[in-house]
Amino acid sequence: MSEQAPIDESKVAEIRKEFEFFDRDKNGQIDLQEFIELLTILSPKTKASHVKEGFSLIDKNDDGFIDFDEFLKWWLEGWWEY
């Protein structure tokens, strides 16, 4: 298994800005409603039936929220481009 290259600090800061933009209530987490808004902007062709499934895949600890670490991993993997 290969190790992932370190992430550039400026790239992390850029992704954090995106996270904070979609974290509408500024609680440090993205909830399902905020995620729906995120997908509406980033991937308007996403089917509503896939939203909850996608949310669950990103929410690795199943707490009902996407925290920054989960968001960062998802963003870097480029899932939002589909």
PyMOL Python script that loads the backbone (N, CA, C, O; Angstrom):
from pymol import cmd

cmd.read_pdbstr("""\
ATOM      1  N   MET A   1       0.842  -1.175   0.000  1.00  0.00           N
ATOM      2  CA  MET A   1       0.000   0.000   0.000  1.00  0.00           C
ATOM      3  C   MET A   1       0.885   1.236   0.000  1.00  0.00           C
ATOM      4  O   MET A   1       1.779   1.368   0.836  1.00  0.00           O
ATOM      5  N   SER A   2       0.634   2.145  -0.946  1.00  0.00           N
ATOM      6  CA  SER A   2       1.433   3.356  -1.022  1.00  0.00           C
ATOM      7  C   SER A   2       0.895   4.418  -0.078  1.00  0.00           C
ATOM      8  O   SER A   2      -0.302   4.490   0.203  1.00  0.00           O
ATOM      9  N   GLU A   3       1.826   5.246   0.405  1.00  0.00           N
ATOM     10  CA  GLU A   3       1.417   6.326   1.298  1.00  0.00           C
ATOM     11  C   GLU A   3       0.996   7.534   0.481  1.00  0.00           C
ATOM     12  O   GLU A   3       1.544   7.792  -0.590  1.00  0.00           O
ATOM     13  N   GLN A   4       0.023   8.272   0.990  1.00  0.00           N
ATOM     14  CA  GLN A   4      -0.438   9.480   0.330  1.00  0.00           C
ATOM     15  C   GLN A   4       0.550  10.606   0.600  1.00  0.00           C
ATOM     16  O   GLN A   4       1.039  10.762   1.719  1.00  0.00           O
ATOM     17  N   ALA A   5       0.839  11.389  -0.435  1.00  0.00           N
ATOM     18  CA  ALA A   5       1.740  12.523  -0.287  1.00  0.00           C
ATOM     19  C   ALA A   5       1.135  13.537   0.680  1.00  0.00           C
ATOM     20  O   ALA A   5      -0.086  13.667   0.766  1.00  0.00           O
ATOM     21  N   PRO A   6       1.993  14.256   1.408  1.00  0.00           N
ATOM     22  CA  PRO A   6       1.484  15.284   2.318  1.00  0.00           C
ATOM     23  C   PRO A   6       0.682  16.339   1.547  1.00  0.00           C
ATOM     24  O   PRO A   6       0.973  16.633   0.388  1.00  0.00           O
ATOM     25  N   ILE A   7      -0.309  16.888   2.200  1.00  0.00           N
ATOM     26  CA  ILE A   7      -1.171  17.881   1.574  1.00  0.00           C
ATOM     27  C   ILE A   7      -0.588  19.270   1.839  1.00  0.00           C
ATOM     28  O   ILE A   7      -0.223  19.603   2.967  1.00  0.00           O
ATOM     29  N   ASP A   8      -0.511  20.055   0.796  1.00  0.00           N
ATOM     30  CA  ASP A   8      -0.016  21.415   0.886  1.00  0.00           C
ATOM     31  C   ASP A   8      -0.926  22.228   1.811  1.00  0.00           C
ATOM     32  O   ASP A   8      -2.150  22.173   1.693  1.00  0.00           O
ATOM     33  N   GLU A   9      -0.320  22.980   2.727  1.00  0.00           N
ATOM     34  CA  GLU A   9      -1.083  23.783   3.697  1.00  0.00           C
ATOM     35  C   GLU A   9      -2.039  24.775   3.016  1.00  0.00           C
ATOM     36  O   GLU A   9      -3.149  25.004   3.496  1.00  0.00           O
ATOM     37  N   SER A  10      -1.601  25.350   1.910  1.00  0.00           N
ATOM     38  CA  SER A  10      -2.469  26.312   1.223  1.00  0.00           C
ATOM     39  C   SER A  10      -3.674  25.612   0.606  1.00  0.00           C
ATOM     40  O   SER A  10      -4.756  26.195   0.525  1.00  0.00           O
ATOM     41  N   LYS A  11      -3.496  24.373   0.172  1.00  0.00           N
ATOM     42  CA  LYS A  11      -4.609  23.592  -0.378  1.00  0.00           C
ATOM     43  C   LYS A  11      -5.620  23.280   0.730  1.00  0.00           C
ATOM     44  O   LYS A  11      -6.828  23.378   0.516  1.00  0.00           O
ATOM     45  N   VAL A  12      -5.128  22.907   1.905  1.00  0.00           N
ATOM     46  CA  VAL A  12      -6.008  22.634   3.043  1.00  0.00           C
ATOM     47  C   VAL A  12      -6.780  23.891   3.419  1.00  0.00           C
ATOM     48  O   VAL A  12      -7.974  23.820   3.708  1.00  0.00           O
ATOM     49  N   ALA A  13      -6.113  25.038   3.419  1.00  0.00           N
ATOM     50  CA  ALA A  13      -6.772  26.305   3.751  1.00  0.00           C
ATOM     51  C   ALA A  13      -7.863  26.628   2.733  1.00  0.00           C
ATOM     52  O   ALA A  13      -8.932  27.120   3.095  1.00  0.00           O
ATOM     53  N   GLU A  14      -7.589  26.350   1.468  1.00  0.00           N
ATOM     54  CA  GLU A  14      -8.576  26.578   0.409  1.00  0.00           C
ATOM     55  C   GLU A  14      -9.805  25.670   0.601  1.00  0.00           C
ATOM     56  O   GLU A  14     -10.945  26.106   0.443  1.00  0.00           O
ATOM     57  N   ILE A  15      -9.550  24.424   0.939  1.00  0.00           N
ATOM     58  CA  ILE A  15     -10.647  23.470   1.156  1.00  0.00           C
ATOM     59  C   ILE A  15     -11.427  23.854   2.409  1.00  0.00           C
ATOM     60  O   ILE A  15     -12.649  23.709   2.446  1.00  0.00           O
ATOM     61  N   ARG A  16     -10.736  24.341   3.429  1.00  0.00           N
ATOM     62  CA  ARG A  16     -11.424  24.777   4.655  1.00  0.00           C
ATOM     63  C   ARG A  16     -12.384  25.926   4.349  1.00  0.00           C
ATOM     64  O   ARG A  16     -13.473  25.989   4.920  1.00  0.00           O
ATOM     65  N   LYS A  17     -11.995  26.826   3.463  1.00  0.00           N
ATOM     66  CA  LYS A  17     -12.886  27.924   3.065  1.00  0.00           C
ATOM     67  C   LYS A  17     -14.157  27.372   2.435  1.00  0.00           C
ATOM     68  O   LYS A  17     -15.252  27.860   2.713  1.00  0.00           O
ATOM     69  N   GLU A  18     -14.016  26.365   1.593  1.00  0.00           N
ATOM     70  CA  GLU A  18     -15.184  25.726   0.974  1.00  0.00           C
ATOM     71  C   GLU A  18     -16.067  25.105   2.047  1.00  0.00           C
ATOM     72  O   GLU A  18     -17.287  25.268   2.030  1.00  0.00           O
ATOM     73  N   PHE A  19     -15.446  24.395   2.976  1.00  0.00           N
ATOM     74  CA  PHE A  19     -16.187  23.760   4.070  1.00  0.00           C
ATOM     75  C   PHE A  19     -16.960  24.808   4.866  1.00  0.00           C
ATOM     76  O   PHE A  19     -18.145  24.632   5.151  1.00  0.00           O
ATOM     77  N   GLU A  20     -16.289  25.884   5.216  1.00  0.00           N
ATOM     78  CA  GLU A  20     -16.925  26.939   6.012  1.00  0.00           C
ATOM     79  C   GLU A  20     -18.053  27.625   5.248  1.00  0.00           C
ATOM     80  O   GLU A  20     -19.038  28.053   5.850  1.00  0.00           O
ATOM     81  N   PHE A  21     -17.918  27.732   3.941  1.00  0.00           N
ATOM     82  CA  PHE A  21     -18.980  28.311   3.120  1.00  0.00           C
ATOM     83  C   PHE A  21     -20.251  27.462   3.216  1.00  0.00           C
ATOM     84  O   PHE A  21     -21.349  28.002   3.350  1.00  0.00           O
ATOM     85  N   PHE A  22     -20.106  26.147   3.148  1.00  0.00           N
ATOM     86  CA  PHE A  22     -21.264  25.258   3.173  1.00  0.00           C
ATOM     87  C   PHE A  22     -21.765  24.971   4.584  1.00  0.00           C
ATOM     88  O   PHE A  22     -22.891  24.502   4.754  1.00  0.00           O
ATOM     89  N   ASP A  23     -20.955  25.242   5.586  1.00  0.00           N
ATOM     90  CA  ASP A  23     -21.371  25.098   6.990  1.00  0.00           C
ATOM     91  C   ASP A  23     -22.161  26.347   7.363  1.00  0.00           C
ATOM     92  O   ASP A  23     -21.654  27.231   8.053  1.00  0.00           O
ATOM     93  N   ARG A  24     -23.398  26.410   6.904  1.00  0.00           N
ATOM     94  CA  ARG A  24     -24.225  27.623   7.010  1.00  0.00           C
ATOM     95  C   ARG A  24     -24.465  28.077   8.449  1.00  0.00           C
ATOM     96  O   ARG A  24     -24.508  29.275   8.728  1.00  0.00           O
ATOM     97  N   ASP A  25     -24.621  27.110   9.363  1.00  0.00           N
ATOM     98  CA  ASP A  25     -24.897  27.502  10.755  1.00  0.00           C
ATOM     99  C   ASP A  25     -23.616  27.658  11.580  1.00  0.00           C
ATOM    100  O   ASP A  25     -23.673  27.919  12.782  1.00  0.00           O
ATOM    101  N   LYS A  26     -22.472  27.497  10.935  1.00  0.00           N
ATOM    102  CA  LYS A  26     -21.153  27.729  11.546  1.00  0.00           C
ATOM    103  C   LYS A  26     -20.916  26.927  12.818  1.00  0.00           C
ATOM    104  O   LYS A  26     -20.335  27.427  13.782  1.00  0.00           O
ATOM    105  N   ASN A  27     -21.378  25.661  12.811  1.00  0.00           N
ATOM    106  CA  ASN A  27     -21.158  24.804  13.977  1.00  0.00           C
ATOM    107  C   ASN A  27     -19.989  23.848  13.790  1.00  0.00           C
ATOM    108  O   ASN A  27     -19.759  22.983  14.635  1.00  0.00           O
ATOM    109  N   GLY A  28     -19.240  23.993  12.685  1.00  0.00           N
ATOM    110  CA  GLY A  28     -18.075  23.149  12.448  1.00  0.00           C
ATOM    111  C   GLY A  28     -18.414  21.805  11.842  1.00  0.00           C
ATOM    112  O   GLY A  28     -17.567  20.913  11.784  1.00  0.00           O
ATOM    113  N   GLN A  29     -19.649  21.653  11.388  1.00  0.00           N
ATOM    114  CA  GLN A  29     -20.107  20.406  10.792  1.00  0.00           C
ATOM    115  C   GLN A  29     -21.084  20.716   9.663  1.00  0.00           C
ATOM    116  O   GLN A  29     -21.757  21.746   9.664  1.00  0.00           O
ATOM    117  N   ILE A  30     -21.142  19.807   8.709  1.00  0.00           N
ATOM    118  CA  ILE A  30     -22.120  19.932   7.639  1.00  0.00           C
ATOM    119  C   ILE A  30     -23.194  18.885   7.890  1.00  0.00           C
ATOM    120  O   ILE A  30     -22.912  17.688   7.947  1.00  0.00           O
ATOM    121  N   ASP A  31     -24.431  19.352   8.040  1.00  0.00           N
ATOM    122  CA  ASP A  31     -25.542  18.419   8.246  1.00  0.00           C
ATOM    123  C   ASP A  31     -26.152  18.055   6.897  1.00  0.00           C
ATOM    124  O   ASP A  31     -25.703  18.541   5.859  1.00  0.00           O
ATOM    125  N   LEU A  32     -27.161  17.214   6.909  1.00  0.00           N
ATOM    126  CA  LEU A  32     -27.755  16.737   5.662  1.00  0.00           C
ATOM    127  C   LEU A  32     -28.304  17.879   4.815  1.00  0.00           C
ATOM    128  O   LEU A  32     -28.105  17.881   3.601  1.00  0.00           O
ATOM    129  N   GLN A  33     -28.983  18.842   5.413  1.00  0.00           N
ATOM    130  CA  GLN A  33     -29.544  19.958   4.651  1.00  0.00           C
ATOM    131  C   GLN A  33     -28.439  20.787   3.993  1.00  0.00           C
ATOM    132  O   GLN A  33     -28.560  21.195   2.838  1.00  0.00           O
ATOM    133  N   GLU A  34     -27.372  21.029   4.736  1.00  0.00           N
ATOM    134  CA  GLU A  34     -26.241  21.774   4.179  1.00  0.00           C
ATOM    135  C   GLU A  34     -25.582  20.981   3.046  1.00  0.00           C
ATOM    136  O   GLU A  34     -25.129  21.553   2.055  1.00  0.00           O
ATOM    137  N   PHE A  35     -25.538  19.658   3.209  1.00  0.00           N
ATOM    138  CA  PHE A  35     -24.971  18.797   2.164  1.00  0.00           C
ATOM    139  C   PHE A  35     -25.823  18.840   0.896  1.00  0.00           C
ATOM    140  O   PHE A  35     -25.295  18.831  -0.216  1.00  0.00           O
ATOM    141  N   ILE A  36     -27.131  18.886   1.071  1.00  0.00           N
ATOM    142  CA  ILE A  36     -28.029  19.006  -0.083  1.00  0.00           C
ATOM    143  C   ILE A  36     -27.731  20.302  -0.827  1.00  0.00           C
ATOM    144  O   ILE A  36     -27.657  20.309  -2.056  1.00  0.00           O
ATOM    145  N   GLU A  37     -27.561  21.395  -0.092  1.00  0.00           N
ATOM    146  CA  GLU A  37     -27.227  22.677  -0.711  1.00  0.00           C
ATOM    147  C   GLU A  37     -25.887  22.599  -1.429  1.00  0.00           C
ATOM    148  O   GLU A  37     -25.737  23.119  -2.534  1.00  0.00           O
ATOM    149  N   LEU A  38     -24.916  21.951  -0.802  1.00  0.00           N
ATOM    150  CA  LEU A  38     -23.599  21.773  -1.385  1.00  0.00           C
ATOM    151  C   LEU A  38     -23.700  21.050  -2.727  1.00  0.00           C
ATOM    152  O   LEU A  38     -23.127  21.498  -3.720  1.00  0.00           O
ATOM    153  N   LEU A  39     -24.422  19.945  -2.758  1.00  0.00           N
ATOM    154  CA  LEU A  39     -24.555  19.184  -4.002  1.00  0.00           C
ATOM    155  C   LEU A  39     -25.345  19.942  -5.056  1.00  0.00           C
ATOM    156  O   LEU A  39     -25.066  19.819  -6.249  1.00  0.00           O
ATOM    157  N   THR A  40     -26.312  20.713  -4.632  1.00  0.00           N
ATOM    158  CA  THR A  40     -27.093  21.509  -5.574  1.00  0.00           C
ATOM    159  C   THR A  40     -26.189  22.480  -6.317  1.00  0.00           C
ATOM    160  O   THR A  40     -26.396  22.747  -7.501  1.00  0.00           O
ATOM    161  N   ILE A  41     -25.184  23.010  -5.619  1.00  0.00           N
ATOM    162  CA  ILE A  41     -24.256  23.952  -6.235  1.00  0.00           C
ATOM    163  C   ILE A  41     -23.163  23.224  -7.023  1.00  0.00           C
ATOM    164  O   ILE A  41     -22.895  23.572  -8.173  1.00  0.00           O
ATOM    165  N   LEU A  42     -22.535  22.221  -6.415  1.00  0.00           N
ATOM    166  CA  LEU A  42     -21.383  21.572  -7.034  1.00  0.00           C
ATOM    167  C   LEU A  42     -21.744  20.548  -8.102  1.00  0.00           C
ATOM    168  O   LEU A  42     -21.017  20.372  -9.080  1.00  0.00           O
ATOM    169  N   SER A  43     -22.850  19.890  -7.910  1.00  0.00           N
ATOM    170  CA  SER A  43     -23.220  18.809  -8.824  1.00  0.00           C
ATOM    171  C   SER A  43     -24.729  18.794  -9.015  1.00  0.00           C
ATOM    172  O   SER A  43     -25.411  17.903  -8.509  1.00  0.00           O
ATOM    173  N   PRO A  44     -25.259  19.782  -9.748  1.00  0.00           N
ATOM    174  CA  PRO A  44     -26.711  19.940  -9.880  1.00  0.00           C
ATOM    175  C   PRO A  44     -27.429  18.733 -10.491  1.00  0.00           C
ATOM    176  O   PRO A  44     -28.641  18.591 -10.330  1.00  0.00           O
ATOM    177  N   LYS A  45     -26.703  17.878 -11.179  1.00  0.00           N
ATOM    178  CA  LYS A  45     -27.327  16.708 -11.802  1.00  0.00           C
ATOM    179  C   LYS A  45     -27.470  15.521 -10.847  1.00  0.00           C
ATOM    180  O   LYS A  45     -28.012  14.480 -11.218  1.00  0.00           O
ATOM    181  N   THR A  46     -26.981  15.683  -9.621  1.00  0.00           N
ATOM    182  CA  THR A  46     -27.080  14.608  -8.641  1.00  0.00           C
ATOM    183  C   THR A  46     -28.540  14.303  -8.347  1.00  0.00           C
ATOM    184  O   THR A  46     -29.335  15.206  -8.086  1.00  0.00           O
ATOM    185  N   LYS A  47     -28.881  13.040  -8.390  1.00  0.00           N
ATOM    186  CA  LYS A  47     -30.253  12.623  -8.109  1.00  0.00           C
ATOM    187  C   LYS A  47     -30.509  12.689  -6.611  1.00  0.00           C
ATOM    188  O   LYS A  47     -29.657  12.319  -5.803  1.00  0.00           O
ATOM    189  N   ALA A  48     -31.683  13.162  -6.259  1.00  0.00           N
ATOM    190  CA  ALA A  48     -32.060  13.290  -4.846  1.00  0.00           C
ATOM    191  C   ALA A  48     -31.920  11.962  -4.115  1.00  0.00           C
ATOM    192  O   ALA A  48     -31.565  11.935  -2.936  1.00  0.00           O
ATOM    193  N   SER A  49     -32.193  10.874  -4.798  1.00  0.00           N
ATOM    194  CA  SER A  49     -32.114   9.557  -4.166  1.00  0.00           C
ATOM    195  C   SER A  49     -30.684   9.186  -3.774  1.00  0.00           C
ATOM    196  O   SER A  49     -30.479   8.309  -2.935  1.00  0.00           O
ATOM    197  N   HIS A  50     -29.701   9.844  -4.372  1.00  0.00           N
ATOM    198  CA  HIS A  50     -28.309   9.537  -4.067  1.00  0.00           C
ATOM    199  C   HIS A  50     -27.725  10.418  -2.963  1.00  0.00           C
ATOM    200  O   HIS A  50     -26.637  10.145  -2.456  1.00  0.00           O
ATOM    201  N   VAL A  51     -28.440  11.459  -2.599  1.00  0.00           N
ATOM    202  CA  VAL A  51     -27.907  12.415  -1.622  1.00  0.00           C
ATOM    203  C   VAL A  51     -27.668  11.756  -0.260  1.00  0.00           C
ATOM    204  O   VAL A  51     -26.581  11.882   0.303  1.00  0.00           O
ATOM    205  N   LYS A  52     -28.660  11.065   0.265  1.00  0.00           N
ATOM    206  CA  LYS A  52     -28.494  10.434   1.589  1.00  0.00           C
ATOM    207  C   LYS A  52     -27.425   9.356   1.559  1.00  0.00           C
ATOM    208  O   LYS A  52     -26.664   9.195   2.514  1.00  0.00           O
ATOM    209  N   GLU A  53     -27.374   8.623   0.462  1.00  0.00           N
ATOM    210  CA  GLU A  53     -26.352   7.582   0.323  1.00  0.00           C
ATOM    211  C   GLU A  53     -24.960   8.209   0.325  1.00  0.00           C
ATOM    212  O   GLU A  53     -24.057   7.726   1.008  1.00  0.00           O
ATOM    213  N   GLY A  54     -24.790   9.287  -0.443  1.00  0.00           N
ATOM    214  CA  GLY A  54     -23.506   9.983  -0.480  1.00  0.00           C
ATOM    215  C   GLY A  54     -23.130  10.557   0.869  1.00  0.00           C
ATOM    216  O   GLY A  54     -21.977  10.472   1.292  1.00  0.00           O
ATOM    217  N   PHE A  55     -24.106  11.140   1.541  1.00  0.00           N
ATOM    218  CA  PHE A  55     -23.870  11.702   2.877  1.00  0.00           C
ATOM    219  C   PHE A  55     -23.367  10.605   3.815  1.00  0.00           C
ATOM    220  O   PHE A  55     -22.402  10.809   4.552  1.00  0.00           O
ATOM    221  N   SER A  56     -24.018   9.450   3.786  1.00  0.00           N
ATOM    222  CA  SER A  56     -23.634   8.334   4.653  1.00  0.00           C
ATOM    223  C   SER A  56     -22.226   7.841   4.358  1.00  0.00           C
ATOM    224  O   SER A  56     -21.493   7.462   5.272  1.00  0.00           O
ATOM    225  N   LEU A  57     -21.851   7.844   3.097  1.00  0.00           N
ATOM    226  CA  LEU A  57     -20.506   7.392   2.722  1.00  0.00           C
ATOM    227  C   LEU A  57     -19.427   8.348   3.229  1.00  0.00           C
ATOM    228  O   LEU A  57     -18.331   7.913   3.583  1.00  0.00           O
ATOM    229  N   ILE A  58     -19.724   9.619   3.264  1.00  0.00           N
ATOM    230  CA  ILE A  58     -18.754  10.614   3.722  1.00  0.00           C
ATOM    231  C   ILE A  58     -18.703  10.658   5.250  1.00  0.00           C
ATOM    232  O   ILE A  58     -17.634  10.843   5.832  1.00  0.00           O
ATOM    233  N   ASP A  59     -19.848  10.491   5.893  1.00  0.00           N
ATOM    234  CA  ASP A  59     -19.964  10.530   7.359  1.00  0.00           C
ATOM    235  C   ASP A  59     -19.447   9.215   7.939  1.00  0.00           C
ATOM    236  O   ASP A  59     -20.228   8.361   8.360  1.00  0.00           O
ATOM    237  N   LYS A  60     -18.140   9.066   7.956  1.00  0.00           N
ATOM    238  CA  LYS A  60     -17.498   7.805   8.352  1.00  0.00           C
ATOM    239  C   LYS A  60     -17.817   7.377   9.782  1.00  0.00           C
ATOM    240  O   LYS A  60     -17.890   6.178  10.053  1.00  0.00           O
ATOM    241  N   ASN A  61     -18.007   8.316  10.700  1.00  0.00           N
ATOM    242  CA  ASN A  61     -18.275   7.941  12.090  1.00  0.00           C
ATOM    243  C   ASN A  61     -19.766   7.854  12.404  1.00  0.00           C
ATOM    244  O   ASN A  61     -20.146   7.647  13.557  1.00  0.00           O
ATOM    245  N   ASP A  62     -20.613   8.011  11.385  1.00  0.00           N
ATOM    246  CA  ASP A  62     -22.068   7.856  11.522  1.00  0.00           C
ATOM    247  C   ASP A  62     -22.690   8.714  12.616  1.00  0.00           C
ATOM    248  O   ASP A  62     -23.613   8.277  13.304  1.00  0.00           O
ATOM    249  N   ASP A  63     -22.183   9.941  12.779  1.00  0.00           N
ATOM    250  CA  ASP A  63     -22.766  10.807  13.804  1.00  0.00           C
ATOM    251  C   ASP A  63     -23.833  11.753  13.237  1.00  0.00           C
ATOM    252  O   ASP A  63     -24.400  12.571  13.961  1.00  0.00           O
ATOM    253  N   GLY A  64     -24.096  11.628  11.928  1.00  0.00           N
ATOM    254  CA  GLY A  64     -25.116  12.464  11.312  1.00  0.00           C
ATOM    255  C   GLY A  64     -24.602  13.799  10.814  1.00  0.00           C
ATOM    256  O   GLY A  64     -25.386  14.660  10.412  1.00  0.00           O
ATOM    257  N   PHE A  65     -23.292  13.976  10.838  1.00  0.00           N
ATOM    258  CA  PHE A  65     -22.660  15.203  10.383  1.00  0.00           C
ATOM    259  C   PHE A  65     -21.387  14.866   9.624  1.00  0.00           C
ATOM    260  O   PHE A  65     -20.788  13.810   9.826  1.00  0.00           O
ATOM    261  N   ILE A  66     -20.985  15.780   8.746  1.00  0.00           N
ATOM    262  CA  ILE A  66     -19.693  15.670   8.075  1.00  0.00           C
ATOM    263  C   ILE A  66     -18.776  16.699   8.722  1.00  0.00           C
ATOM    264  O   ILE A  66     -19.018  17.902   8.629  1.00  0.00           O
ATOM    265  N   ASP A  67     -17.720  16.220   9.380  1.00  0.00           N
ATOM    266  CA  ASP A  67     -16.771  17.151   9.994  1.00  0.00           C
ATOM    267  C   ASP A  67     -15.703  17.513   8.957  1.00  0.00           C
ATOM    268  O   ASP A  67     -15.714  16.992   7.842  1.00  0.00           O
ATOM    269  N   PHE A  68     -14.793  18.396   9.323  1.00  0.00           N
ATOM    270  CA  PHE A  68     -13.817  18.866   8.343  1.00  0.00           C
ATOM    271  C   PHE A  68     -12.925  17.745   7.832  1.00  0.00           C
ATOM    272  O   PHE A  68     -12.637  17.698   6.636  1.00  0.00           O
ATOM    273  N   ASP A  69     -12.480  16.845   8.697  1.00  0.00           N
ATOM    274  CA  ASP A  69     -11.607  15.758   8.254  1.00  0.00           C
ATOM    275  C   ASP A  69     -12.311  14.872   7.228  1.00  0.00           C
ATOM    276  O   ASP A  69     -11.702  14.465   6.238  1.00  0.00           O
ATOM    277  N   GLU A  70     -13.586  14.573   7.459  1.00  0.00           N
ATOM    278  CA  GLU A  70     -14.354  13.772   6.507  1.00  0.00           C
ATOM    279  C   GLU A  70     -14.529  14.531   5.192  1.00  0.00           C
ATOM    280  O   GLU A  70     -14.402  13.955   4.112  1.00  0.00           O
ATOM    281  N   PHE A  71     -14.820  15.821   5.295  1.00  0.00           N
ATOM    282  CA  PHE A  71     -14.991  16.665   4.120  1.00  0.00           C
ATOM    283  C   PHE A  71     -13.689  16.745   3.332  1.00  0.00           C
ATOM    284  O   PHE A  71     -13.703  16.633   2.106  1.00  0.00           O
ATOM    285  N   LEU A  72     -12.571  16.937   4.012  1.00  0.00           N
ATOM    286  CA  LEU A  72     -11.270  17.044   3.373  1.00  0.00           C
ATOM    287  C   LEU A  72     -10.949  15.793   2.569  1.00  0.00           C
ATOM    288  O   LEU A  72     -10.528  15.879   1.415  1.00  0.00           O
ATOM    289  N   LYS A  73     -11.146  14.648   3.171  1.00  0.00           N
ATOM    290  CA  LYS A  73     -10.892  13.383   2.478  1.00  0.00           C
ATOM    291  C   LYS A  73     -11.768  13.276   1.230  1.00  0.00           C
ATOM    292  O   LYS A  73     -11.283  12.920   0.156  1.00  0.00           O
ATOM    293  N   TRP A  74     -13.037  13.581   1.372  1.00  0.00           N
ATOM    294  CA  TRP A  74     -13.984  13.518   0.246  1.00  0.00           C
ATOM    295  C   TRP A  74     -13.576  14.495  -0.848  1.00  0.00           C
ATOM    296  O   TRP A  74     -13.567  14.136  -2.026  1.00  0.00           O
ATOM    297  N   TRP A  75     -13.245  15.704  -0.479  1.00  0.00           N
ATOM    298  CA  TRP A  75     -12.887  16.741  -1.453  1.00  0.00           C
ATOM    299  C   TRP A  75     -11.630  16.344  -2.212  1.00  0.00           C
ATOM    300  O   TRP A  75     -11.567  16.496  -3.432  1.00  0.00           O
ATOM    301  N   LEU A  76     -10.619  15.830  -1.493  1.00  0.00           N
ATOM    302  CA  LEU A  76      -9.361  15.445  -2.132  1.00  0.00           C
ATOM    303  C   LEU A  76      -9.537  14.258  -3.079  1.00  0.00           C
ATOM    304  O   LEU A  76      -8.818  14.132  -4.071  1.00  0.00           O
ATOM    305  N   GLU A  77     -10.490  13.401  -2.766  1.00  0.00           N
ATOM    306  CA  GLU A  77     -10.745  12.254  -3.641  1.00  0.00           C
ATOM    307  C   GLU A  77     -11.510  12.666  -4.889  1.00  0.00           C
ATOM    308  O   GLU A  77     -11.641  11.877  -5.825  1.00  0.00           O
ATOM    309  N   GLY A  78     -12.026  13.914  -4.911  1.00  0.00           N
ATOM    310  CA  GLY A  78     -12.683  14.433  -6.091  1.00  0.00           C
ATOM    311  C   GLY A  78     -14.069  13.882  -6.355  1.00  0.00           C
ATOM    312  O   GLY A  78     -14.553  13.961  -7.484  1.00  0.00           O
ATOM    313  N   TRP A  79     -14.723  13.326  -5.343  1.00  0.00           N
ATOM    314  CA  TRP A  79     -16.064  12.752  -5.517  1.00  0.00           C
ATOM    315  C   TRP A  79     -17.051  13.812  -5.962  1.00  0.00           C
ATOM    316  O   TRP A  79     -17.985  13.516  -6.707  1.00  0.00           O
ATOM    317  N   TRP A  80     -16.856  15.043  -5.515  1.00  0.00           N
ATOM    318  CA  TRP A  80     -17.784  16.127  -5.823  1.00  0.00           C
ATOM    319  C   TRP A  80     -17.781  16.478  -7.313  1.00  0.00           C
ATOM    320  O   TRP A  80     -18.670  17.200  -7.765  1.00  0.00           O
ATOM    321  N   GLU A  81     -16.807  15.987  -8.087  1.00  0.00           N
ATOM    322  CA  GLU A  81     -16.724  16.311  -9.503  1.00  0.00           C
ATOM    323  C   GLU A  81     -17.677  15.492 -10.365  1.00  0.00           C
ATOM    324  O   GLU A  81     -17.850  15.784 -11.548  1.00  0.00           O
ATOM    325  N   TYR A  82     -18.287  14.485  -9.789  1.00  0.00           N
ATOM    326  CA  TYR A  82     -19.162  13.610 -10.585  1.00  0.00           C
ATOM    327  C   TYR A  82     -20.548  14.169 -10.736  1.00  0.00           C
ATOM    328  O   TYR A  82     -21.397  13.550 -11.378  1.00  0.00           O
TER     329      TYR A  82
END
""", "prot")
cmd.dss("prot")
cmd.show_as("cartoon", "prot")
cmd.util.cbc("prot")
cmd.orient("prot")
